[in-house]
Amino acid sequence: MTDLGAVFRPQLPPERLRAVVRLADASGLEELWLWEDCFREGGISAAAAALAWSEQLRVGVGLLPVPLRNVAITAMEVATLDRLFPGRAIVGVGHGVQDWMGQVGARVESPVTLLREHLDALRALVRGERLTTDGRYVKLDDVALDWPPAGPVEILAGATGPRTLRLSGAAADGTILTASTPPDGVRRARRLIDEGRESAGRTEPHKVVVYLLTATGPDAASRLRAELADEGVESVPDLGVAGDAGTVAKAVQRLAEAGADTVVLQPTGDEPDPEGFVRFAAEEVRALVP
């Protein structure tokens, strides 16, 4: 079964989150995803609030930019969320947008090296290990969490390029792909992820989450075209979907057949009815996705 989610985009003010979360939880949506985009809303603070306002909803943060965060802080926050809301927080980490990282003085010479070191240390800490490491960027001296997660916690990585996709396969428990990934791109990503998994001798399942830019309603096609143009990807075939629940469900299924385990419907930045979008995903699209 393909998991289905929706995004609460940080173009919305934080005070809109509560209503969207409560609607998502009441309507049976599996996952609500949040973004830590600079300089809008904090991922962990928003996720904690969303989890507190809901009962069953899983809340994903996709993703936390690792140049902004000491890995010990990331581990403490992941562990706290999991102990407060067992099994309901999904956390992804990644390079972050390099221009934004430069704006705050956090841009590094080798983002891939930093992400690898962060993933290795983060996964060890949330497993409850005591860690000393002296990497290029991640340096820890006899660090262990007093309150590690009570059970296994998956750490996902956001990835686009081949090197990072292979790294995600080798060092993360799952991969987050952007809405600029068509079905053929999911297939290519899966192959690169599997190359990384094989190189690291990993055989456990590896979850792939894909965002799907989605518009519905009378002006859906024009809003979708405008956002694809703004992102400079209007010429990429099979990106995004505009239409009714049946049309959206078919697009979700194409991504699932290409290798996505979870498809997250991403509204356009000018979505006029965020609550209605969540209801559409949970009550109309979900019923049509196997």
C-alpha positions in Angstrom: 0.0 0.0 0.0 1.3 3.5 -0.9 1.3 5.9 1.9 -0.2 9.3 1.1 0.6 12.6 2.6 0.3 16.4 2.1 2.5 19.4 2.7 1.8 22.3 4.9 3.9 24.8 3.0 5.8 27.4 5.0 4.5 30.2 2.8 1.5 29.9 5.1 1.8 31.7 8.5 2.5 29.4 11.4 -0.8 30.2 13.1 -2.6 28.4 10.2 -0.9 25.1 11.1 -3.3 24.1 14.0 -6.4 24.0 11.8 -4.7 22.1 9.1 -3.3 19.5 11.5 -6.6 18.9 13.2 -8.3 18.5 9.8 -5.6 16.1 8.6 -5.9 14.0 11.8 -9.7 13.9 11.8 -9.9 13.0 8.1 -7.5 10.1 8.4 -4.6 11.5 6.4 -1.5 9.3 7.0 1.2 12.0 6.9 1.5 15.8 7.0 4.9 17.1 6.0 6.6 20.4 7.0 9.5 22.2 5.6 12.3 24.1 7.3 12.8 26.7 4.5 14.9 29.7 5.3 13.7 32.0 6.6 10.2 31.0 7.3 9.3 28.3 10.0 11.3 26.0 12.3 10.9 22.4 11.4 11.2 20.9 14.9 9.1 23.5 16.7 6.3 23.1 14.0 6.5 19.3 14.1 6.2 19.3 17.9 3.1 21.4 17.8 1.6 19.4 15.0 2.2 16.1 16.9 0.7 17.6 20.1 -2.4 18.8 18.2 -3.1 15.3 16.7 -3.6 11.7 17.8 -2.8 9.5 14.9 -1.2 11.7 12.3 2.5 11.1 11.4 4.4 14.3 10.9 7.4 14.6 8.6 10.1 17.2 8.5 11.6 17.3 5.1 14.1 18.5 5.7 16.5 19.9 8.4 19.6 21.5 6.7 22.6 20.0 8.4 24.9 23.0 8.0 22.6 24.9 10.4 22.6 22.2 13.1 25.1 20.6 15.5 24.4 16.9 15.2 24.0 16.5 19.0 21.2 19.0 18.9 19.5 17.2 16.0 19.8 13.9 17.9 18.4 15.4 21.1 15.4 16.8 19.2 14.7 13.6 17.2 14.9 11.6 20.4 12.6 14.0 22.3 10.0 13.9 19.5 10.1 10.1 19.4 9.7 9.7 23.2 6.9 12.2 23.3 5.1 10.8 20.2 6.4 7.3 19.6 6.6 6.3 16.0 4.8 9.4 14.7 7.7 11.8 13.8 9.6 11.4 10.5 12.8 13.4 10.2 14.8 14.0 7.1 18.2 15.9 6.9 20.0 17.3 3.9 22.4 19.8 2.4 19.9 22.7 2.5 19.8 25.3 -0.2 23.4 26.5 -0.6 22.5 30.1 -1.2 20.6 30.2 2.0 23.4 28.5 3.8 25.7 31.2 2.5 23.4 33.9 3.8 23.9 32.7 7.4 27.6 31.9 7.1 27.0 28.1 7.3 28.0 27.1 3.7 30.7 24.4 3.7 33.3 23.4 1.2 32.0 19.8 0.9 28.3 19.4 1.6 28.5 15.7 0.8 31.2 15.1 3.4 29.2 17.0 6.0 26.0 15.1 5.3 27.8 11.7 5.5 29.4 12.7 8.8 26.1 14.0 10.2 24.1 10.9 9.1 26.6 8.5 10.6 26.8 10.4 13.9 23.0 11.1 14.1 22.0 7.4 13.5 24.6 6.2 16.1 23.3 8.7 18.7 19.7 7.8 18.3 20.6 4.2 18.5 21.8 5.0 22.0 25.5 4.7 21.3 28.2 6.7 23.0 30.3 8.4 20.3 33.6 10.0 19.9 34.5 11.2 16.4 36.8 13.7 14.8 35.6 14.3 11.3 36.1 17.1 8.9 33.0 18.8 10.2 31.4 16.6 12.9 33.4 16.4 16.1 32.1 14.7 19.2 33.9 13.8 22.4 32.2 11.0 24.5 28.7 12.1 23.6 25.6 10.0 24.3 21.9 10.8 24.8 20.5 10.5 28.3 17.1 9.9 26.7 17.6 8.1 23.5 14.5 6.8 21.6 12.9 3.8 23.1 13.0 1.9 19.8 14.4 2.2 16.3 14.1 5.5 14.6 14.5 6.0 10.8 16.5 8.9 9.6 15.9 10.0 6.0 18.0 12.1 3.7 17.0 14.6 1.1 18.8 13.9 -2.2 18.9 15.0 -5.8 22.3 14.4 -7.4 23.9 11.0 -8.0 26.5 11.3 -5.2 24.0 12.3 -2.6 21.5 9.6 -3.7 24.2 6.9 -3.4 25.2 8.4 0.0 21.5 8.2 1.1 21.4 4.6 0.2 24.6 3.9 2.1 24.1 6.0 5.2 20.3 6.9 5.6 17.2 4.8 6.3 15.2 6.5 3.5 15.3 9.2 0.9 13.2 12.2 0.2 12.9 13.3 -3.5 11.7 16.8 -4.5 8.6 17.5 -6.6 11.0 18.0 -9.5 11.3 14.2 -9.8 9.1 12.6 -12.5 8.5 8.8 -12.5 11.6 8.1 -14.6 13.6 10.2 -12.1 12.3 8.0 -9.3 13.5 4.9 -11.1 16.9 6.5 -11.6 17.1 7.5 -8.0 16.2 4.0 -6.9 19.0 2.6 -8.9 21.5 5.0 -7.4 20.2 4.4 -3.9 20.5 0.7 -4.4 24.1 1.1 -5.6 24.8 2.9 -2.3 23.0 0.3 -0.3 25.0 -2.5 -2.0 28.3 -0.7 -1.4 27.5 -0.5 2.3 26.2 -4.0 2.6 22.7 -2.8 3.6 19.8 -5.1 3.1 17.0 -3.6 5.1 14.1 -1.8 3.4 14.8 1.8 2.3 11.8 4.1 2.2 11.5 6.5 -0.7 9.3 9.6 -0.2 8.4 11.7 -3.3 6.7 15.1 -3.4 4.1 15.5 -6.1 3.2 19.1 -7.1 -0.6 19.0 -7.2 -3.3 21.5 -8.1 -7.1 20.9 -8.1 -10.1 23.2 -8.7 -11.2 25.3 -11.6 -7.8 27.1 -12.1 -5.7 24.1 -11.3 -3.9 23.8 -14.7 -2.9 27.5 -14.8 -1.6 27.4 -11.2 0.4 24.3 -11.9 2.0 25.8 -15.1 2.9 29.0 -13.3 4.6 27.2 -10.4 6.6 24.9 -12.8 7.6 27.9 -14.7 8.7 29.8 -11.6 10.9 26.7 -10.7 12.3 26.6 -14.2 11.1 23.0 -14.8 8.2 23.6 -17.1 9.9 21.7 -19.9 10.4 18.5 -17.8 7.8 15.9 -18.9 5.5 14.2 -16.3 6.0 16.8 -13.6 3.1 17.7 -11.4 -0.6 17.0 -11.8 -3.7 19.2 -12.1 -7.2 17.8 -12.0 -9.7 15.9 -10.0 -9.1 13.1 -7.5 -9.0 10.4 -10.2 -6.3 12.3 -12.2 -4.2 12.9 -9.1 -4.6 9.3 -8.0 -3.2 8.1 -11.4 -0.2 10.4 -11.0 0.4 9.0 -7.5 0.2 5.5 -8.8 2.8 6.2 -11.5 5.2 7.4 -8.9 4.5 4.3 -6.7 5.1 2.0 -9.7 8.4 3.8 -10.3 9.5 3.0 -6.7 8.0 5.5 -4.3 6.8 4.2 -1.0 5.2 7.5 0.1 3.8 10.2 -2.2 3.2 13.6 -0.6 0.9 15.9 -2.4 2.5 19.4 -2.5 0.0 22.2 -3.1 1.1 25.2 -5.2 2.4 28.2 -3.3 -0.8 30.1 -4.1 -3.2 27.3 -3.0 -6.3 29.2 -2.0 -7.7 26.6 0.4 -5.1 24.7 2.4 -7.7 23.0 4.6 -9.7 22.0 1.5 -6.5 20.6 -0.1 -5.9 18.3 2.9 -9.5 17.2 2.8 -9.2 16.5 -0.9 -6.1 14.4 -0.3 -7.5 12.4 2.6 -11.0 11.9 1.6 -11.0 11.8 -2.3 -7.5 10.8 -3.5 -6.8 8.3 -0.7 -9.8 6.2 -1.6 -8.4 5.8 -5.2 -4.8 4.9 -4.3 -4.2 1.2 -3.6 
